[in-house]
Amino acid sequence: MSLDAALTALGVNTTPGARLDRLVYWRVGGPAERLVDVNSVARLRGVMALGEPVTVLGRGSNALVHDDGVPGLTLRLSGELAELNFIGPDRAWAGAGLGLTALINRLDKAGVAGAEPFAGVPGTVGGAVVMNAGTTLGEAKDLVEAVELVLPGGDLLELPAEALAFAYRHAELPPGAILTRALLRLRTDDVEGLITRRKALLERRKQTQPLDLPSCGSTFTNPPGDFAGRLIEAAGLKGAQIGGAQVSPKHANFFVNTGDATAAQLAALIRLARRSVRDQFGVLLTPEVRLIGPWPDDALSPDRAD
Ligand SMILES: Cc1cc2nc3c(=O)[nH]c(=O)nc-3n(C[C@H](O)[C@H](O)[C@H](O)COP(=O)(O)OP(=O)(O)OC[C@H]3O[C@@H](n4cnc5c(N)ncnc54)[C@H](O)[C@@H]3O)c2cc1C
């Protein structure tokens, strides 16, 4: 059976050559060989059993997609994989494809809190767990109790949060695993206080972040005891530009697409920032953004020749 026939038999919606630049925050990158919308665990298991190369996208808010696009199957999770199901007053399974803003709104309606660490983070539950996303109000590891995954080959696995070895903007999943849902520990105490803190955080973010241009938020993690944005600014790069890719004049850890940037230009700007900060201050910045597609291993290396 051909791959397309197998995907049709599984009942998933497949779009060959779908434009990914329209789906990711940076608005760059080439097409997906096949974009596959998967709306149930059973279908996801079926897709994974096909043995094809698979990439999963959340909202693409931390993803730098290669200009040549993404070979194989690019998955987006919806339907059952984006649901929120309470299993008690302060615990719920959240589907990996559920948007974080939708999660917060749903919790607000239910009179429950706990997802404040995700205030203003424009990703999905899946992307947030994989990145251990967070803010000054906490991070994913503070509320994730367990996760459910589909492994390459199609097996389903549940793991406790401790198995993910959460660290700063980092979690360890079994190789090639796709997260289907996360069990969240929520808060029924001090709901109003948490909402007030969340609103104050959102207000601060509006004032300090360049939210009017496409970006992936913080391009680099903060090195211990310092701030990536401070170092990039001190290296003289605030406002620096390569083609349409620019170090935001408002916040130097945000790299923005001023209109016609390519993924290659954003990668070159990331290398320039790493090289400049390393050479001037001896600090090697760690990219927070994830590379999607056929990037070489040294794509973001400060030593790669441009
Ligand atoms: C304006 C702006 C502000 C931001 N602010 C913050 C912030 O304050 N704090 C913060 O931590 N981040 C922030 N980010 C970055 C980003 O929103 C987070 O990292 C978010 O968690 C990424 O989620 P996503 O669904 O968009 O993931 P994507 O960007 O789509 O994917 C990120 C990685 O996760 C993988 N992935 C996604 N879903 C799954 C899944 N179901 N199973 C396995 N792997 C998966 C992808 O393959 C990729 O490797 C910001 C981004 C923007 C654009």
Ligand as a Chemical Component Dictionary entry (heavy atoms), coordinates in Angstrom:
data_LIG
# 
_chem_comp.id                   LIG 
_chem_comp.type                 NON-POLYMER 
_chem_comp.pdbx_formal_charge   0 
_chem_comp.three_letter_code    LIG 
# 
loop_
_chem_comp_atom.comp_id 
_chem_comp_atom.atom_id 
_chem_comp_atom.alt_atom_id 
_chem_comp_atom.type_symbol 
_chem_comp_atom.charge 
_chem_comp_atom.model_Cartn_x 
_chem_comp_atom.model_Cartn_y 
_chem_comp_atom.model_Cartn_z 
_chem_comp_atom.pdbx_ordinal 
LIG C1  C1  C 0 6.069  36.084 21.806 1  
LIG C2  C2  C 0 6.613  34.840 22.443 2  
LIG C3  C3  C 0 6.821  34.795 23.805 3  
LIG C4  C4  C 0 7.316  33.635 24.420 4  
LIG N1  N1  N 0 7.497  33.629 25.762 5  
LIG C5  C5  C 0 7.940  32.509 26.376 6  
LIG C6  C6  C 0 8.100  32.477 27.796 7  
LIG O1  O1  O 0 7.835  33.423 28.502 8  
LIG N2  N2  N 0 8.555  31.327 28.341 9  
LIG C7  C7  C 0 8.853  30.235 27.601 10 
LIG O2  O2  O 0 9.248  29.209 28.167 11 
LIG N3  N3  N 0 8.719  30.248 26.245 12 
LIG C8  C8  C 0 8.264  31.346 25.618 13 
LIG N4  N4  N 0 8.129  31.365 24.263 14 
LIG C9  C9  C 0 8.553  30.195 23.469 15 
LIG C10 C10 C 0 7.452  29.162 23.182 16 
LIG O3  O3  O 0 6.168  29.754 23.205 17 
LIG C11 C11 C 0 7.482  27.994 24.172 18 
LIG O4  O4  O 0 8.722  27.308 24.114 19 
LIG C12 C12 C 0 6.346  26.987 23.905 20 
LIG O5  O5  O 0 6.302  26.058 24.949 21 
LIG C13 C13 C 0 6.517  26.241 22.593 22 
LIG O6  O6  O 0 5.296  25.561 22.330 23 
LIG P1  P1  P 0 4.834  25.234 20.842 24 
LIG O7  O7  O 0 3.594  24.429 20.950 25 
LIG O8  O8  O 0 4.754  26.444 20.011 26 
LIG O9  O9  O 0 6.036  24.298 20.371 27 
LIG P2  P2  P 0 6.753  24.287 18.937 28 
LIG O10 O10 O 0 7.515  25.555 18.738 29 
LIG O11 O11 O 0 5.773  23.918 17.885 30 
LIG O12 O12 O 0 7.766  23.079 19.164 31 
LIG C14 C14 C 0 8.853  23.214 20.050 32 
LIG C15 C15 C 0 9.526  21.838 20.192 33 
LIG O13 O13 O 0 8.628  20.957 20.862 34 
LIG C16 C16 C 0 8.381  19.810 20.069 35 
LIG N5  N5  N 0 6.997  19.411 20.327 36 
LIG C17 C17 C 0 5.882  20.168 20.233 37 
LIG N6  N6  N 0 4.801  19.441 20.565 38 
LIG C18 C18 C 0 5.261  18.199 20.890 39 
LIG C19 C19 C 0 4.621  16.987 21.291 40 
LIG N7  N7  N 0 3.284  16.891 21.432 41 
LIG N8  N8  N 0 5.383  15.885 21.519 42 
LIG C20 C20 C 0 6.739  15.952 21.360 43 
LIG N9  N9  N 0 7.390  17.061 20.963 44 
LIG C21 C21 C 0 6.650  18.180 20.730 45 
LIG C22 C22 C 0 8.616  20.257 18.638 46 
LIG O14 O14 O 0 8.918  19.168 17.782 47 
LIG C23 C23 C 0 9.815  21.193 18.836 48 
LIG O15 O15 O 0 11.010 20.469 18.940 49 
LIG C24 C24 C 0 7.627  32.506 23.631 50 
LIG C25 C25 C 0 7.407  32.557 22.236 51 
LIG C26 C26 C 0 6.900  33.700 21.651 52 
LIG C27 C27 C 0 6.652  33.705 20.161 53 
# 
loop_
_chem_comp_bond.comp_id 
_chem_comp_bond.atom_id_1 
_chem_comp_bond.atom_id_2 
_chem_comp_bond.value_order 
_chem_comp_bond.pdbx_ordinal 
LIG C1  C2  SING 1  
LIG C2  C3  SING 2  
LIG C2  C26 DOUB 3  
LIG C3  C4  DOUB 4  
LIG C4  N1  SING 5  
LIG C4  C24 SING 6  
LIG N1  C5  DOUB 7  
LIG C5  C6  SING 8  
LIG C5  C8  SING 9  
LIG C6  O1  DOUB 10 
LIG C6  N2  SING 11 
LIG N2  C7  SING 12 
LIG C7  O2  DOUB 13 
LIG C7  N3  SING 14 
LIG N3  C8  DOUB 15 
LIG C8  N4  SING 16 
LIG N4  C9  SING 17 
LIG N4  C24 SING 18 
LIG C9  C10 SING 19 
LIG C10 O3  SING 20 
LIG C10 C11 SING 21 
LIG C11 O4  SING 22 
LIG C11 C12 SING 23 
LIG C12 O5  SING 24 
LIG C12 C13 SING 25 
LIG C13 O6  SING 26 
LIG O6  P1  SING 27 
LIG P1  O7  DOUB 28 
LIG P1  O8  SING 29 
LIG P1  O9  SING 30 
LIG O9  P2  SING 31 
LIG P2  O10 DOUB 32 
LIG P2  O11 SING 33 
LIG P2  O12 SING 34 
LIG O12 C14 SING 35 
LIG C14 C15 SING 36 
LIG C15 O13 SING 37 
LIG C15 C23 SING 38 
LIG O13 C16 SING 39 
LIG C16 N5  SING 40 
LIG C16 C22 SING 41 
LIG N5  C17 SING 42 
LIG N5  C21 SING 43 
LIG C17 N6  DOUB 44 
LIG N6  C18 SING 45 
LIG C18 C19 SING 46 
LIG C18 C21 DOUB 47 
LIG C19 N7  SING 48 
LIG C19 N8  DOUB 49 
LIG N8  C20 SING 50 
LIG C20 N9  DOUB 51 
LIG N9  C21 SING 52 
LIG C22 O14 SING 53 
LIG C22 C23 SING 54 
LIG C23 O15 SING 55 
LIG C24 C25 DOUB 56 
LIG C25 C26 SING 57 
LIG C26 C27 SING 58 
# 
